Amino acid sequence: MKPVKKKKTEEPELEPLCCCEYIDRNGEKNHVAACLCDCQDLDEGCDRWLTCKSLRPETCERITDTISDRLRIPWLRGAKKVNISILPPLVLLPVLLRVASWHFLLGVVVLTSLPMLALWYYYLTHRRKEQTLFFLSLGLFSLGYMYYVFLQEVVPQGHVGPAQLALLTCGLFLILVALYRAKKNPGYLSNPACNDKSPSNSQIECPIKKGQEKTKGFPGTDTSGSLNNRTLKDDAKGSSRVGLDSPAKSKEDWCAKCQLVRPARAWHCRICGICVRRMDHHCVWINSCVGESNHQAFILALSIFLLTSVYGISLTLNTICRDRSLFTALFYCPGVYANYSSALSFTCVWYSVIITAGMAYIFLIQLINISYNVTEREVQQALRQKTGRRLLCGLIVDTGQYNRGFLRNWLQFSTLGTRTVHTPAEDIV
């Protein structure tokens, strides 16, 4: 007799979601209209706040997770989740700048507190090693809002010509294009040996057994050496230095988290959770790492932003403070608070000056690092280990490991991401 085949029980198909429905973090179907329903943590937090009792840290985290999970907008085939970190700049920036334009003293207080709040939020997220869209939202919305104020308050006064407005608009467009390019892959390293990312002994041995075949994908790897001679030494961060008898032993790392051999100058970003080729730093303004593939676009975005910002500031000051030099008008512009339009424009000018000064400092540090052929990650490591040579009160840190002269350093930077640079054995320290 032929064995009777058992019919597989068909699982019921899930009904398609409407534009206001979504699957919450508990795997249950929910509705946007029920965003304030069934939130025991929020009720407990309100009760403790009304009775003047302290709120537990774990309760605050659960409330934040619940709000971020339920904050959604209707969309096709289900409501889309909105990152809560992008909302504060959209609300606070226009309100604070308009409040600062009411009086000179209010402007001083608001414009002083804004950088302090941004720095506090940066250190808070940096300590937790988590990604945030706050600074990217702040940067993009600042560009858009400054341009809106310029069109609404400065251009109607008739002192800005069509050519000047077109040039400023072109600069803003180029900034967005450069930022889009800088947001792309900075040079993430993928594991060619193992597809499974869960840590195990077999996966650690997997790239080692492949030997030379797997090391060809990493620049700076000595193909004449054997990976079987490497010894893994665990450190406090979960990574381990790789020892090798060849000259490339000091220029390669084994990353226990990504399960791959890192090439020279690559590093594991704890915020992005992946290794980046020639990692410079993790930039919160683009919510991405700056590495080998996007470092040039990052420098281009900074340079275009500085030029466009200075040009916009000069146009605005020449309009609201006539017959005065830029520096004089910035600190002494009588009658600027006589009407609300000029006061708002003057407040936005000072806000732009603060942002431009911060970006100019970052741009200066980047130019110095490129001239000495060091990355920001290498600078911080050299300062901790006291192996770098400090110049100009610590503004310049020369590690001496990759510095080949001003012109050769800039030539190497101009060719990043286009070809594989093989360092001679005598250049390896």
Residue pairs with C-beta under 8 A, 6 or more apart in sequence:
16 77
17 23
17 29
17 77
17 78
17 79
18 78
19 74
19 75
19 76
19 77
19 78
19 79
20 31
20 32
20 33
20 74
20 79
21 29
21 30
21 31
21 32
21 78
21 79
22 29
22 30
22 31
22 32
22 72
22 78
22 79
22 81
23 29
23 30
23 78
24 30
24 69
24 70
25 65
25 69
30 70
32 70
32 72
32 73
32 74
32 79
35 70
35 71
35 72
39 63
39 66
41 59
41 62
41 63
41 66
42 63
42 66
44 59
45 55
45 59
45 60
45 63
48 54
48 55
49 55
64 84
67 84
68 81
68 83
68 84
69 81
71 81
71 82
71 84
72 79
72 80
72 81
72 82
73 79
73 80
73 82
83 133
85 132
85 133
85 134
85 137
86 133
86 134
86 136
86 137
87 137
88 134
88 137
89 134
89 137
89 138
89 141
89 142
90 137
90 141
93 138
93 141
93 142
93 145
94 145
96 110
96 114
97 110
97 145
97 344
97 347
97 348
97 351
98 344
99 106
99 110
100 106
100 107
100 109
100 110
100 111
100 347
101 107
101 337
101 340
101 343
101 344
101 346
101 347
102 343
103 337
104 337
107 347
107 350
111 347
111 350
111 351
111 354
114 351
114 354
115 354
115 358
118 135
118 138
121 132
121 134
122 135
122 284
125 132
125 134
125 284
126 284
129 270
129 271
130 271
131 271
131 272
131 287
132 284
132 287
133 287
134 284
135 284
135 285
135 287
136 284
136 285
136 286
136 287
139 285
140 179
142 351
142 355
143 172
143 175
143 176
145 348
146 312
146 348
146 351
146 352
147 168
147 169
147 172
149 344
149 345
149 348
150 168
150 312
150 315
150 316
150 345
150 348
153 341
153 342
153 344
153 345
154 160
154 315
154 316
154 319
154 320
154 345
155 165
157 319
157 320
159 318
159 319
159 322
160 315
160 319
164 315
167 311
168 308
168 311
168 312
168 315
171 304
171 307
171 308
171 311
171 312
172 308
174 304
174 308
175 301
175 304
175 305
175 308
178 297
178 300
178 301
178 304
179 286
179 301
181 294
181 297
181 300
181 301
182 286
182 288
182 290
182 294
182 297
182 298
182 300
182 301
183 286
183 287
183 288
183 294
184 293
184 294
184 297
185 293
185 294
186 276
186 277
186 279
186 288
186 289
186 290
186 291
186 292
186 293
186 294
186 295
187 276
187 277
187 278
187 279
187 291
187 292
187 293
187 294
187 417
188 274
188 275
188 276
188 277
188 291
189 218
189 258
189 260
189 262
189 263
189 266
189 274
189 275
189 276
189 277
190 260
191 197
191 207
191 258
191 259
191 260
192 207
192 214
192 217
192 260
193 206
193 207
193 210
193 214
193 259
193 260
194 203
194 206
194 207
194 259
196 203
197 258
197 259
199 256
199 257
199 259
203 259
204 232
204 256
204 259
206 259
207 214
207 227
207 259
207 260
207 261
208 227
208 228
208 230
209 228
210 227
211 226
211 227
211 228
212 223
212 226
212 227
214 227
214 261
215 221
215 222
215 223
215 227
215 261
216 223
218 252
218 261
218 262
218 263
219 263
219 264
219 277
219 420
219 421
219 422
220 248
220 251
220 252
220 263
220 264
220 265
220 421
220 422
220 423
221 248
221 252
221 261
221 263
222 244
222 246
222 247
222 248
224 246
225 244
225 245
225 246
225 248
227 261
229 244
229 245
230 242
230 243
230 244
230 254
231 242
231 243
232 240
232 242
232 254
232 256
233 240
233 241
233 243
234 240
234 256
235 241
238 256
238 257
239 253
239 254
239 255
239 256
239 257
239 268
240 253
240 254
240 256
241 253
241 254
242 249
242 252
242 253
242 254
242 261
243 249
244 252
247 425
247 428
248 264
248 428
250 428
250 429
251 263
251 264
251 265
251 423
251 428
252 261
252 262
252 263
252 264
253 261
253 262
253 266
254 260
254 261
254 262
255 261
255 262
255 268
255 275
257 268
257 273
258 268
258 274
258 275
260 275
262 268
262 275
263 277
264 423
265 277
265 278
265 279
265 375
265 378
265 402
266 275
266 276
266 277
266 278
266 279
267 275
267 276
267 279
267 377
268 274
268 275
268 276
269 275
269 276
269 279
269 282
269 289
271 282
271 289
272 282
272 288
272 289
276 289
276 291
276 292
277 291
277 292
277 293
278 291
278 292
278 295
278 375
278 416
279 289
279 290
279 291
279 375
279 377
280 289
280 290
280 291
280 295
280 369
280 375
280 376
280 377
281 289
281 290
281 375
281 376
281 377
282 288
282 289
282 290
283 289
283 290
283 298
286 298
288 294
290 298
292 416
292 417
293 416
293 417
294 417
295 413
295 416
295 417
296 413
296 414
296 416
296 417
298 366
299 363
299 366
299 370
302 359
302 362
302 363
302 366
303 363
305 356
305 359
306 356
306 359
306 360
306 363
309 352
309 355
309 356
309 359
310 356
312 352
313 326
313 349
313 352
313 353
313 356
314 326
316 345
316 348
316 349
317 324
317 326
317 329
317 330
317 333
317 349
318 326
318 329
319 345
320 329
320 333
320 336
320 342
320 345
320 346
321 329
321 333
321 336
324 332
324 333
330 349
330 350
330 353
333 346
335 342
336 342
336 343
336 346
337 343
337 346
365 376
365 395
368 395
368 396
369 375
369 376
369 379
370 409
370 410
370 413
371 406
371 409
371 410
372 396
372 397
372 398
372 399
372 403
372 409
373 402
373 403
373 404
373 409
373 412
373 413
374 382
374 397
374 398
374 399
374 401
374 402
374 403
378 399
378 401
379 388
379 397
379 399
382 388
382 397
382 399
383 390
383 397
387 399
388 397
388 398
388 399
388 400
389 397
389 398
389 399
389 400
390 396
390 397
391 397
391 398
400 429
401 429
402 409
402 427
403 409
404 412
404 427
412 421
415 421
